[in-house]
């Protein structure tokens, strides 16, 4: 039998310390402590109430204390029966808030303080190259390899996993160049390699010569596709240097509502598109990732308008590939988001398990978003390589009408389509893209 909190001296403090209670504002703390004294809450009930209070504050919904007071006053019940009934209604309320499409306020959520990070160059025994950390045979996967050029990101997107692993330290490996030189690749084998898993690929620019080293690596290995994935506008390097043909700059794009509320310290949509335009004008291959797509009340129209912006601003010949993906979490990231706090609606969603045990949207929502976005790009279906990132076969069938029989076939098809297209790119002369109306840092 669970011991009610408050029956033993100091038990409330001990139990509360194991929950989100210490992170709540003073008013919520006083309220929940009062509930514990009145209703002899169990540890599980205290944990649930603290989590609920945190979520409601982050989502900018009616506070737990105000909601509870209204229902308590309106109920004819008392004691344990009243507690059980209100907790039941509270669960229904939270389920409703998560199930319905969320709505962002017209004036936006409050912007938190930017991440405080410590930048340092240091030696590390870690290998810099490996498989994509979410690669799996349970989903359709492109077999992406990753290079950890930098560890940690300064953009602080609300849904990001990177800051969960690296804390407040940004690490530049002092042996990065030597480790790149030592990598052994099969000379006849295609490799898709990205640097955007452990940090944004471009936000740091050429600090410590990392872009110099990566471009030299791409030149030595013409059979690879080196992808630099970003939410930055920092493209000065590509306007001032001769970039190998097998380097692609890709932008993660989202709607203004999501950028403004969940990606607050990134470049806005205008600057991302402008930066991509300048890079494409230099003859460097570009790509776009609509990942993570977020379900909210205006998603259909907003993502359609986003697709129109891309179609109007770029030619199909310039775009090497486009991917779609959805919000996906592991439990430690959900805990980290709640611990970090601030105003964010990213966790205001139904959470179901995907084939790898991660938490994501229900199938019907993902199917609707992927299918609508692909349809929005109908003019490019025959000229641009489209794919889903780490999704089940059923979504491929319902979005594209087919699925690759295995991940190796997917990888080969991707490599053949993109590398042939890159060969047709017309590189500009170094330095001819220096005049720009956008900031480059």
LUMDOFI-350153 format. One line per 3 residues: number of its first residue (from 1); for each residue z, y, x of C-alpha. Coordinates in nm, 4 decimals. Example, Ala and Ser with C-alpha at 12.3 -4.5 7.8 and 13.67 -1.06 7.14 Angstrom:
REM LUMDOFI-350153
1> 0.7800:-0.4500:1.2300 | 0.7140:-0.1060:1.3670
This chain:
REM LUMDOFI-350153
1> 0.0000:0.0000:0.0000 | -0.0906:0.3473:0.1293 | 0.2163:0.5652:0.1914
4> 0.1856:0.8983:0.0068 | 0.1909:1.1998:0.2355 | 0.5118:1.3939:0.2071
7> 0.7412:1.0942:0.1577 | 0.8304:1.1001:0.5265 | 0.9305:1.4048:0.7343
10> 0.6372:1.5353:0.9376 | 0.3902:1.2892:0.7851 | 0.1728:1.5609:0.6330
13> 0.1275:1.7318:0.9701 | 0.0486:1.4018:1.1420 | -0.2024:1.2926:0.8764
16> -0.3607:1.6359:0.8405 | -0.4236:1.6543:1.2153 | -0.6559:1.3529:1.1825
19> -0.8781:1.5309:0.9296 | -1.0750:1.8559:0.9046 | -0.7647:2.0276:0.7647
22> -0.6828:2.2211:1.0872 | -1.0331:2.3760:1.0756 | -1.0030:2.5090:0.7195
25> -0.9234:2.8724:0.6488 | -0.5628:2.9620:0.5748 | -0.6083:2.9797:0.1964
28> -0.7541:2.6282:0.1775 | -0.4824:2.4935:0.4046 | -0.2059:2.6387:0.1868
31> -0.3759:2.5059:-0.1259 | -0.4241:2.1501:0.0017 | -0.0708:2.1363:0.1357
34> 0.0506:2.2386:-0.2090 | -0.1573:1.9618:-0.3680 | -0.0033:1.7114:-0.1294
37> 0.3456:1.8187:-0.2265 | 0.2687:1.8100:-0.6008 | 0.0618:1.4951:-0.6193
40> 0.1766:1.2964:-0.3144 | -0.1743:1.2631:-0.1731 | -0.2665:0.9537:0.0233
43> -0.4223:0.9944:0.3654 | -0.7633:0.9036:0.2214 | -0.7288:1.1673:-0.0500
46> -0.6249:1.4294:0.2050 | -0.9232:1.3443:0.4223 | -1.1632:1.3693:0.1271
49> -1.0217:1.7009:0.0086 | -1.0355:1.8536:0.3565 | -1.3956:1.7381:0.3974
52> -1.4879:1.8694:0.0528 | -1.3267:2.2076:0.1195 | -1.5180:2.2329:0.4483
55> -1.8501:2.1435:0.2852 | -1.8074:2.3891:-0.0012 | -1.7251:2.6681:0.2410
58> -2.0264:2.5895:0.4589 | -2.2554:2.5642:0.1556 | -2.1198:2.8895:0.0110
61> -2.0282:2.7252:-0.3184 | -1.7193:2.7884:-0.5313 | -1.4107:2.7079:-0.3227
64> -1.2148:2.3896:-0.3741 | -0.9013:2.5861:-0.4669 | -1.0772:2.7913:-0.7374
67> -1.2590:2.4909:-0.8802 | -0.9432:2.2753:-0.8841 | -0.7325:2.5485:-1.0475
70> -0.9807:2.5846:-1.3339 | -0.9899:2.2125:-1.4042 | -0.6171:2.1699:-1.3641
73> -0.5469:2.4416:-1.6201 | -0.7999:2.3035:-1.8686 | -0.6741:1.9430:-1.8627
76> -0.4095:1.8043:-2.1017 | -0.3129:1.5409:-1.8430 | -0.0356:1.5623:-1.5855
79> 0.0983:1.3871:-1.2788 | -0.0945:1.0948:-1.1294 | -0.3365:1.0781:-1.4217
82> -0.4285:1.4436:-1.3771 | -0.4850:1.3953:-1.0052 | -0.7091:1.0915:-1.0619
85> -0.9127:1.2702:-1.3292 | -0.9689:1.5844:-1.1232 | -1.0627:1.3788:-0.8150
88> -1.3150:1.1891:-1.0290 | -1.4668:1.5133:-1.1546 | -1.4712:1.6514:-0.8014
91> -1.6678:1.3504:-0.6778 | -1.9176:1.4034:-0.9600 | -1.9491:1.7694:-0.8704
94> -2.0176:1.6934:-0.5026 | -2.2705:1.4249:-0.5950 | -2.4497:1.6764:-0.8175
97> -2.4563:1.9430:-0.5457 | -2.6007:1.6932:-0.2982 | -2.8544:1.5442:-0.5382
100> -3.0027:1.8675:-0.6723 | -3.2389:2.0702:-0.4559 | -3.0289:2.3272:-0.2736
103> -3.0983:2.6980:-0.2977 | -3.0697:2.9509:-0.0164 | -2.9416:3.2998:-0.1048
106> -3.1967:3.5803:-0.1031 | -3.0085:3.7681:0.1680 | -2.9584:3.4533:0.3754
109> -2.6509:3.2756:0.5027 | -2.4256:3.4503:0.7511 | -2.5434:3.4176:1.1098
112> -2.2804:3.2655:1.3393 | -2.2137:3.3728:1.6946 | -2.4778:3.2380:1.9345
115> -2.3826:2.9348:2.1435 | -2.1944:3.0186:2.4625 | -2.3465:2.8066:2.7342
118> -2.2824:2.7607:3.1044 | -2.6010:2.7214:3.3085 | -2.5795:2.5259:3.6304
121> -2.8012:2.3393:3.8722 | -2.6393:2.0215:3.9942 | -2.7076:1.6795:4.1377
124> -2.7127:1.3913:3.8955 | -2.7459:1.0142:3.9307 | -2.9097:0.9922:3.5879
127> -3.2654:0.8732:3.5566 | -3.4863:1.1449:3.4146 | -3.7323:0.9222:3.2246
130> -3.6819:0.6757:2.9435 | -3.7971:0.5779:2.5979 | -3.7519:0.8148:2.3063
133> -3.3873:0.7709:2.2037 | -3.4828:0.6967:1.8435 | -3.7642:0.4507:1.9258
136> -3.7460:0.1411:1.7084 | -3.9467:-0.1612:1.6001 | -3.8039:-0.1137:1.2503
139> -4.0149:0.1992:1.1960 | -4.3667:0.3060:1.2939 | -4.3224:0.4555:1.6411
142> -4.5648:0.6143:1.8902 | -4.3733:0.4774:2.1932 | -4.2993:0.8239:2.3253
145> -4.1436:0.8427:2.6712 | -3.9101:1.1291:2.7499 | -3.8345:1.3275:3.0634
148> -3.5013:1.5097:3.0735 | -3.6047:1.8275:3.2526 | -3.2974:2.0117:3.1228
151> -2.9879:1.8853:2.9448 | -2.8825:2.0991:2.6467 | -3.0417:2.3653:2.4303
154> -2.9397:2.7211:2.3518 | -3.0972:2.7481:2.0073 | -2.8079:2.5875:1.8192
157> -3.0044:2.4654:1.5148 | -2.7645:2.3469:1.2465 | -2.9043:1.9928:1.2314
160> -2.9532:1.9387:1.6056 | -2.8173:1.6344:1.7887 | -2.8534:1.7788:2.1391
163> -2.5428:1.9963:2.1425 | -2.3389:1.7010:2.0145 | -2.4025:1.5185:2.3411
166> -2.3900:1.7989:2.6000 | -2.1243:2.0423:2.4786 | -2.1454:2.3921:2.6295
169> -2.3010:2.3019:2.9674 | -2.6738:2.3378:3.0416 | -2.7644:2.1221:3.3404
172> -3.0699:2.1617:3.5644 | -3.1071:1.8624:3.7946 | -3.1324:1.9859:4.1541
175> -3.3260:1.6674:4.2393 | -3.5704:1.7024:3.9509 | -3.8812:1.7434:4.1678
178> -3.7932:1.4445:4.3849 | -3.7229:1.2296:4.0799 | -4.0574:1.3247:3.9273
181> -4.2337:1.2354:4.2532 | -4.0599:0.8975:4.2573 | -4.1626:0.7949:3.9045
184> -4.3928:0.4925:3.9103 | -4.6574:0.4814:3.6377 | -4.9328:0.2296:3.5791
187> -5.2517:0.4150:3.6826 | -5.4681:0.2777:3.4006 | -5.2085:0.2980:3.1260
190> -5.1785:0.5855:2.8765 | -4.8364:0.7448:2.8490 | -4.7270:1.0013:2.5936
193> -4.4386:1.1838:2.7624 | -4.2324:1.4648:2.6101 | -3.9613:1.6903:2.7502
196> -3.8231:1.8150:2.4179 | -3.5586:1.5496:2.3513 | -3.2715:1.6784:2.5656
199> -3.3597:2.0490:2.5397 | -3.6250:2.2872:2.4129 | -3.9175:2.2531:2.6546
202> -3.9995:2.6230:2.6944 | -3.6883:2.8297:2.6207 | -3.5852:2.8166:2.9879
205> -3.9306:2.9147:3.1138 | -3.9912:2.8198:3.4774 | -3.6248:2.8441:3.5779
208> -3.5673:2.6439:3.8973 | -3.9430:2.5711:3.9020 | -3.9300:2.3107:3.6252
211> -4.2692:2.4023:3.4755 | -4.4275:2.4092:3.8208 | -4.2922:2.0611:3.8826
214> -4.4011:1.9267:3.5440 | -4.7544:2.0631:3.5795 | -4.7811:1.9132:3.9286
217> -4.6641:1.5807:3.7811 | -4.9341:1.6008:3.5109 | -5.2013:1.6701:3.7727
220> -5.0973:1.3655:3.9756 | -5.1147:1.1447:3.6665 | -5.4253:1.2329:3.4638
223> -5.3722:0.9277:3.2388 | -5.0638:1.0822:3.0788 | -5.0248:1.3308:2.7971
226> -4.7385:1.5644:2.8842 | -4.6058:1.7354:2.5726 | -4.3856:2.0452:2.5920
229> -4.2212:2.0843:2.2512 | -4.0629:2.4141:2.1527 | -3.9324:2.6572:1.8932
232> -3.9666:2.9360:2.1474 | -4.2082:3.2232:2.2010 | -4.1689:3.1963:2.5781
235> -4.5287:3.1227:2.6858 | -4.5682:3.3612:2.9793 | -4.6104:3.0735:3.2236
238> -4.9187:2.9444:3.0395 | -5.0822:3.2855:3.0370 | -5.0387:3.3334:3.4092
241> -5.1017:2.9853:3.5554 | -5.3739:2.7254:3.5671 | -5.2407:2.4481:3.3442
244> -5.3575:2.0857:3.3740 | -5.5827:1.9696:3.0942 | -5.3435:1.6884:2.9970
247> -5.0558:1.9268:2.9129 | -5.0050:2.0109:2.5445 | -4.7695:2.2764:2.4098
250> -4.6381:2.1815:2.0670 | -4.4430:2.3921:1.8199 | -4.1869:2.2667:1.5750
253> -4.2581:2.4711:1.2626 | -4.0572:2.5266:0.9487 | -4.0529:2.7607:0.6537
256> -3.8950:3.1068:0.6895 | -3.6075:2.9964:0.4641 | -3.5158:2.7121:0.6995
259> -3.5737:2.9123:1.0180 | -3.3623:3.2010:0.8895 | -3.0765:2.9838:0.7656
262> -3.0732:2.6684:0.9790 | -3.2605:2.7622:1.3020 | -3.1128:3.1074:1.3465
265> -3.1483:3.1604:1.7228 | -3.5035:3.0307:1.7556 | -3.8201:3.2407:1.7498
268> -3.9179:3.3271:1.3943 | -4.2319:3.1839:1.2370 | -4.4475:3.4855:1.3231
271> -4.3588:3.4647:1.6923 | -4.4034:3.0881:1.7097 | -4.7509:3.1105:1.5581
274> -4.8421:3.4086:1.7753 | -4.7270:3.2252:2.0880 | -4.9276:2.9166:1.9898
277> -5.2309:3.1375:1.9302 | -5.2078:3.2877:2.2792 | -5.1718:2.9463:2.4416
280> -5.4699:2.8107:2.2471 | -5.6739:3.1145:2.3540 | -5.6042:3.0156:2.7149
283> -5.7670:2.6787:2.6501 | -5.4406:2.4851:2.6565 | -5.4056:2.2130:2.3944
286> -5.1563:2.2796:2.1159 | -4.9922:2.0699:1.8450 | -4.7535:2.1179:1.5548
289> -4.4536:1.9231:1.4262 | -4.3273:1.9836:1.0736 | -3.9998:1.8207:1.1561
292> -3.7463:1.8270:1.0073 | -3.8868:1.8983:0.6649 | -3.5971:2.0093:0.4450
295> -3.5638:1.9532:0.0712 | -3.4670:2.2676:-0.1193 | -3.5702:2.4372:-0.4433
298> -3.8677:2.6275:-0.3000 | -3.9915:2.3576:-0.0621 | -4.3224:2.2827:-0.2381
301> -4.4528:2.6390:-0.2338 | -4.2997:2.7345:0.1008 | -4.4422:2.4369:0.2935
304> -4.7792:2.4868:0.1240 | -4.7842:2.8476:0.2434 | -4.6827:2.7320:0.5907
307> -4.9754:2.4902:0.6021 | -5.2071:2.7712:0.4903 | -5.0833:2.9905:0.7751
310> -5.1695:2.7197:1.0277 | -5.5096:2.6500:0.8714 | -5.5953:3.0202:0.8746
313> -5.4703:3.0859:1.2270 | -5.6199:2.7919:1.4169 | -5.9309:2.5783:1.4369
316> -5.9061:2.2029:1.4004 | -6.0641:2.1615:1.7453 | -5.7684:2.3432:1.9048
319> -5.4974:2.1290:1.7457 | -5.4412:1.7951:1.9151 | -5.2088:1.6404:1.6572
322> -4.9698:1.7133:1.3702 | -4.6607:1.5166:1.2729 | -4.4272:1.5163:0.9750
325> -4.0643:1.4079:0.9732 | -3.7469:1.4560:0.7739 | -3.3826:1.5417:0.8284
328> -3.2090:1.2418:0.9850 | -2.8518:1.2180:1.1114 | -2.6229:0.9840:1.2937
331> -2.2575:0.9954:1.1903 | -2.1339:1.1726:1.5082 | -2.3768:1.4572:1.4381
334> -2.2506:1.4952:1.0818 | -1.8966:1.5137:1.2160 | -2.0043:1.7685:1.4772
337> -2.1765:1.9867:1.2151 | -1.8618:1.9972:1.0032 | -1.6449:2.0616:1.3072
340> -1.8700:2.3477:1.4175 | -1.8495:2.5036:1.0705 | -2.0181:2.8306:0.9755
343> -2.2507:2.8800:0.6818 | -2.5112:2.6056:0.6529 | -2.6541:2.3989:0.3683
346> -2.8087:2.1307:0.5869 | -2.5562:1.8646:0.4772 | -2.5984:1.9528:0.1095
349> -2.8189:1.6512:0.0473 | -2.8087:1.2906:-0.0637 | -2.7555:1.0730:0.2431
352> -2.8991:0.7202:0.2436 | -2.9398:0.4785:0.5334 | -3.2783:0.4317:0.6977
355> -3.3845:0.1037:0.8673 | -3.1991:0.2039:1.1854 | -2.8744:0.2850:1.0083
358> -2.9221:0.6609:1.0348 | -2.8668:0.8867:0.7346 | -3.1582:1.0629:0.5694
361> -3.3151:1.1548:0.2330 | -3.3829:0.9006:-0.0430 | -3.7316:0.7519:-0.0339
364> -3.8677:0.9440:-0.3333 | -3.7919:1.2810:-0.1721 | -3.9481:1.1862:0.1609
367> -4.2558:1.0437:-0.0051 | -4.3049:1.3600:-0.2097 | -4.2667:1.5932:0.0894
370> -4.4902:1.3970:0.3275 | -4.7652:1.3424:0.0688 | -4.7667:1.7071:-0.0392
373> -4.7800:1.8357:0.3176 | -5.0625:1.6023:0.4154 | -5.2592:1.7063:0.1081
376> -5.2084:2.0705:0.2062 | -5.3942:1.9904:0.5301 | -5.6906:1.8264:0.3560
379> -5.9508:2.0372:0.5461 | -5.8314:1.8857:0.8755 | -5.7983:1.5210:0.7776
382> -6.1093:1.4140:0.9685 | -6.0542:1.6298:1.2764 | -5.6820:1.6232:1.3624
385> -5.4607:1.3231:1.4386 | -5.1787:1.3101:1.1803 | -4.8755:1.0847:1.1964
388> -4.5211:1.0382:1.0685 | -4.2366:1.0435:1.3168 | -4.0093:0.7381:1.2982
391> -4.0701:0.6532:0.9331 | -4.1072:0.3293:0.7387 | -4.4441:0.1642:0.6806
394> -4.4304:0.2427:0.3078 | -4.4484:0.6157:0.3794 | -4.7616:0.5682:0.5908
397> -4.9300:0.3795:0.3093 | -4.8328:0.6396:0.0505 | -4.9130:0.9397:0.2711
400> -5.2207:0.8313:0.4668 | -5.3318:0.5188:0.2799 | -5.2901:0.2907:0.5829
403> -5.0487:0.1923:0.8573 | -5.1021:0.0632:1.2101 | -5.0273:-0.3092:1.2457
406> -4.7847:-0.2471:1.5314 | -4.6536:0.0307:1.7522 | -4.8798:-0.0591:2.0447
409> -5.1868:-0.0072:1.8254 | -5.0478:0.3258:1.7064 | -4.9900:0.4335:2.0664
412> -5.3456:0.3412:2.1690 | -5.5020:0.5186:1.8710 | -5.2980:0.8307:1.9422
415> -5.3903:0.8284:2.3110 | -5.7605:0.7758:2.2520 | -5.7860:1.0489:1.9889
418> -5.5869:1.3104:2.1784 | -5.7193:1.2508:2.5299 | -6.0819:1.2638:2.4114
421> -6.0089:1.5900:2.2326 | -5.8364:1.7393:2.5361 | -6.1441:1.6673:2.7472
424> -6.3411:1.9045:2.5238 | -6.1002:2.1961:2.5776 | -6.2477:2.4964:2.7561
427> -5.9813:2.6311:2.9940 | -5.9621:3.0064:3.0458 | -5.9313:3.1719:3.3855
430> -5.5752:3.2174:3.5157 | -5.4270:3.5511:3.4220 | -5.6786:3.6460:3.1513
433> -5.4164:3.6195:2.8788 | -5.1768:3.8773:3.0152 | -5.2098:4.1408:2.7415
436> -5.0026:4.0466:2.4426 | -4.8465:4.2030:2.1400 | -4.5646:3.9478:2.1386
439> -4.2588:3.9199:2.3575 | -4.2911:3.6441:2.6120 | -3.9291:3.5714:2.6920
